[in-house]
Amino acid sequence: MEYLLILSLVLLTCTLGYAIRCKSFEERLRRERHHLQKKLVTAQQKNERLKQNLQKEQGIIQLIQKHMTESILILDDCDKITLANDSAMELFSIDRTLLETHSIFTLTDYKPFLDAVRMTKKEGSARQLISIGGEDYRAYIRRVDLTDRNGTIILLINVTDSVKAEKIRREFTANVSHELKTPLTVIKGFGEMFGSGLIRDTEDVQKYGAMIQRESERLLFLMNDIIRLSEIEEHIETHLTPVNLRKAAEEVTSLLSQRAQQNQVTLLSDCQEVCIMGNESYIQELLINLIDNAVKYNNPGGWVRIVIKSEGEQAVLCVKDNGIGIPKEAQSRIFERFYRVDRSRSRERGGTGLGLSIVKHITEYHRGTISLKSELGTGTEITVLLPLKQT
């Protein structure tokens, strides 16, 4: 009996101990499960944040690709397009439905571009100026390692304006050098003759001294026009004020009246009261160049008519003459810097070749337009349209 009692106590003790251990284990298991659940929730939250950030970054990249003006293409090892932004698709006129089945060599036929892509396969990279659709592009092409194979990244940047500006700069430098050379050569030559004592006769001194003075003035006019053109292009003077075109025309007409009389040219005026917002000194310079040209390239007994009026929301400024006129083949270039229809005649009459170019830049500065009508031997009419209000 005592033996059974002891055995029962032992069993009870073991049962209680086991129950306590099970409860402890269960509590520990519960705590670990709770901890794991917290870590799982944290991991899910972190994963969700990463997913959101990734979507945000992808959205930003897609937005950049969609709106960037540069063209981007990524080709796989078979030269099929794996990525192309809208600018590239528009540039090459590619149908997106054909990307998976056609290589770049069948999607476009721009040979210089395709030649540059082929060259990259051999040399690894290429940087080349190419022409596509009449525009100039700088192509940056490089072979790269993609995820599981080689590929090609292509970046095309439109540099038409830069190429054009560089061409203008080279032509401008060449023209300036040419225009400076003649007067400087004359001044240097006669200066050496004066310095060596070869010119002593009073009449020769006056004759050659006058030539030096004339060439010096020509050189000064040229430098002033170059500086002025540079100022207008860089918009150094940006202050806009109300400008009375009629008053400006009257002041310029008065200023050039003596030259007109010397050339036996009559100045006529038909000007209404028209005001614009503009740069007064620029407007006066525009009028001086137009009227002076009309007087300069006229015939004795000729006339120059200045007309100012308003039409709708535009001011009309017109200078018309019955002078020598401009040949049709030269009319498209007449506003270019240093362009002269007849260089020898222009030199005789003192032109620098920059007057009409200055007029064009002043017109563009005021957001206006300029047009020309001319017939050889009959005369020339230049019309400038300027907005009455600056936007």
TASUL-V976226 format. One record per residue. N is the residue number from 0. BURIAL is + if it has 9 or more other C-alpha atoms within 8 Angstrom, else -. Layout:
n->N burial->BURIAL
n->N burial->BURIAL
This chain:
n->0 burial->-
n->1 burial->-
n->2 burial->-
n->3 burial->-
n->4 burial->-
n->5 burial->-
n->6 burial->-
n->7 burial->-
n->8 burial->-
n->9 burial->-
n->10 burial->-
n->11 burial->-
n->12 burial->-
n->13 burial->-
n->14 burial->-
n->15 burial->-
n->16 burial->-
n->17 burial->-
n->18 burial->-
n->19 burial->-
n->20 burial->-
n->21 burial->-
n->22 burial->-
n->23 burial->-
n->24 burial->-
n->25 burial->-
n->26 burial->-
n->27 burial->-
n->28 burial->-
n->29 burial->-
n->30 burial->-
n->31 burial->-
n->32 burial->-
n->33 burial->-
n->34 burial->-
n->35 burial->-
n->36 burial->-
n->37 burial->-
n->38 burial->-
n->39 burial->-
n->40 burial->-
n->41 burial->-
n->42 burial->-
n->43 burial->-
n->44 burial->-
n->45 burial->-
n->46 burial->-
n->47 burial->-
n->48 burial->-
n->49 burial->-
n->50 burial->-
n->51 burial->-
n->52 burial->-
n->53 burial->-
n->54 burial->-
n->55 burial->-
n->56 burial->-
n->57 burial->-
n->58 burial->-
n->59 burial->-
n->60 burial->-
n->61 burial->-
n->62 burial->-
n->63 burial->-
n->64 burial->+
n->65 burial->+
n->66 burial->-
n->67 burial->-
n->68 burial->-
n->69 burial->+
n->70 burial->+
n->71 burial->+
n->72 burial->+
n->73 burial->+
n->74 burial->+
n->75 burial->+
n->76 burial->+
n->77 burial->-
n->78 burial->+
n->79 burial->+
n->80 burial->+
n->81 burial->+
n->82 burial->-
n->83 burial->+
n->84 burial->+
n->85 burial->+
n->86 burial->+
n->87 burial->+
n->88 burial->+
n->89 burial->-
n->90 burial->-
n->91 burial->-
n->92 burial->-
n->93 burial->+
n->94 burial->-
n->95 burial->-
n->96 burial->-
n->97 burial->-
n->98 burial->+
n->99 burial->-
n->100 burial->-
n->101 burial->+
n->102 burial->+
n->103 burial->+
n->104 burial->+
n->105 burial->-
n->106 burial->+
n->107 burial->-
n->108 burial->-
n->109 burial->-
n->110 burial->-
n->111 burial->-
n->112 burial->-
n->113 burial->+
n->114 burial->-
n->115 burial->+
n->116 burial->+
n->117 burial->-
n->118 burial->+
n->119 burial->+
n->120 burial->+
n->121 burial->-
n->122 burial->-
n->123 burial->+
n->124 burial->+
n->125 burial->+
n->126 burial->-
n->127 burial->-
n->128 burial->-
n->129 burial->+
n->130 burial->+
n->131 burial->-
n->132 burial->-
n->133 burial->-
n->134 burial->+
n->135 burial->+
n->136 burial->+
n->137 burial->+
n->138 burial->+
n->139 burial->+
n->140 burial->+
n->141 burial->+
n->142 burial->+
n->143 burial->-
n->144 burial->-
n->145 burial->-
n->146 burial->-
n->147 burial->-
n->148 burial->-
n->149 burial->+
n->150 burial->+
n->151 burial->+
n->152 burial->+
n->153 burial->+
n->154 burial->+
n->155 burial->+
n->156 burial->+
n->157 burial->+
n->158 burial->+
n->159 burial->+
n->160 burial->-
n->161 burial->-
n->162 burial->+
n->163 burial->-
n->164 burial->-
n->165 burial->-
n->166 burial->-
n->167 burial->-
n->168 burial->-
n->169 burial->-
n->170 burial->-
n->171 burial->+
n->172 burial->-
n->173 burial->-
n->174 burial->+
n->175 burial->-
n->176 burial->-
n->177 burial->-
n->178 burial->-
n->179 burial->+
n->180 burial->-
n->181 burial->-
n->182 burial->+
n->183 burial->+
n->184 burial->-
n->185 burial->+
n->186 burial->+
n->187 burial->-
n->188 burial->-
n->189 burial->+
n->190 burial->-
n->191 burial->-
n->192 burial->+
n->193 burial->+
n->194 burial->-
n->195 burial->-
n->196 burial->-
n->197 burial->-
n->198 burial->-
n->199 burial->-
n->200 burial->-
n->201 burial->-
n->202 burial->-
n->203 burial->+
n->204 burial->+
n->205 burial->-
n->206 burial->-
n->207 burial->+
n->208 burial->+
n->209 burial->-
n->210 burial->-
n->211 burial->+
n->212 burial->-
n->213 burial->-
n->214 burial->+
n->215 burial->+
n->216 burial->-
n->217 burial->+
n->218 burial->+
n->219 burial->-
n->220 burial->+
n->221 burial->+
n->222 burial->-
n->223 burial->-
n->224 burial->+
n->225 burial->+
n->226 burial->-
n->227 burial->+
n->228 burial->+
n->229 burial->-
n->230 burial->+
n->231 burial->+
n->232 burial->-
n->233 burial->-
n->234 burial->-
n->235 burial->-
n->236 burial->-
n->237 burial->-
n->238 burial->-
n->239 burial->-
n->240 burial->-
n->241 burial->+
n->242 burial->+
n->243 burial->+
n->244 burial->+
n->245 burial->+
n->246 burial->-
n->247 burial->+
n->248 burial->+
n->249 burial->-
n->250 burial->-
n->251 burial->+
n->252 burial->+
n->253 burial->-
n->254 burial->-
n->255 burial->+
n->256 burial->+
n->257 burial->-
n->258 burial->-
n->259 burial->+
n->260 burial->+
n->261 burial->-
n->262 burial->+
n->263 burial->+
n->264 burial->+
n->265 burial->+
n->266 burial->+
n->267 burial->-
n->268 burial->-
n->269 burial->-
n->270 burial->+
n->271 burial->+
n->272 burial->+
n->273 burial->+
n->274 burial->+
n->275 burial->+
n->276 burial->+
n->277 burial->+
n->278 burial->+
n->279 burial->+
n->280 burial->-
n->281 burial->-
n->282 burial->+
n->283 burial->+
n->284 burial->+
n->285 burial->+
n->286 burial->+
n->287 burial->+
n->288 burial->+
n->289 burial->+
n->290 burial->+
n->291 burial->+
n->292 burial->+
n->293 burial->+
n->294 burial->+
n->295 burial->-
n->296 burial->+
n->297 burial->+
n->298 burial->+
n->299 burial->-
n->300 burial->-
n->301 burial->+
n->302 burial->+
n->303 burial->+
n->304 burial->+
n->305 burial->+
n->306 burial->+
n->307 burial->+
n->308 burial->+
n->309 burial->+
n->310 burial->-
n->311 burial->-
n->312 burial->-
n->313 burial->+
n->314 burial->+
n->315 burial->+
n->316 burial->+
n->317 burial->+
n->318 burial->+
n->319 burial->+
n->320 burial->+
n->321 burial->+
n->322 burial->+
n->323 burial->+
n->324 burial->+
n->325 burial->+
n->326 burial->+
n->327 burial->+
n->328 burial->-
n->329 burial->+
n->330 burial->+
n->331 burial->-
n->332 burial->-
n->333 burial->+
n->334 burial->+
n->335 burial->+
n->336 burial->+
n->337 burial->-
n->338 burial->+
n->339 burial->-
n->340 burial->-
n->341 burial->-
n->342 burial->-
n->343 burial->-
n->344 burial->-
n->345 burial->+
n->346 burial->+
n->347 burial->-
n->348 burial->-
n->349 burial->-
n->350 burial->+
n->351 burial->+
n->352 burial->+
n->353 burial->+
n->354 burial->+
n->355 burial->+
n->356 burial->+
n->357 burial->+
n->358 burial->+
n->359 burial->+
n->360 burial->+
n->361 burial->+
n->362 burial->+
n->363 burial->+
n->364 burial->+
n->365 burial->+
n->366 burial->+
n->367 burial->+
n->368 burial->+
n->369 burial->+
n->370 burial->-
n->371 burial->+
n->372 burial->-
n->373 burial->+
n->374 burial->+
n->375 burial->+
n->376 burial->+
n->377 burial->+
n->378 burial->+
n->379 burial->+
n->380 burial->+
n->381 burial->+
n->382 burial->+
n->383 burial->+
n->384 burial->+
n->385 burial->+
n->386 burial->+
n->387 burial->+
n->388 burial->-
n->389 burial->-
n->390 burial->-
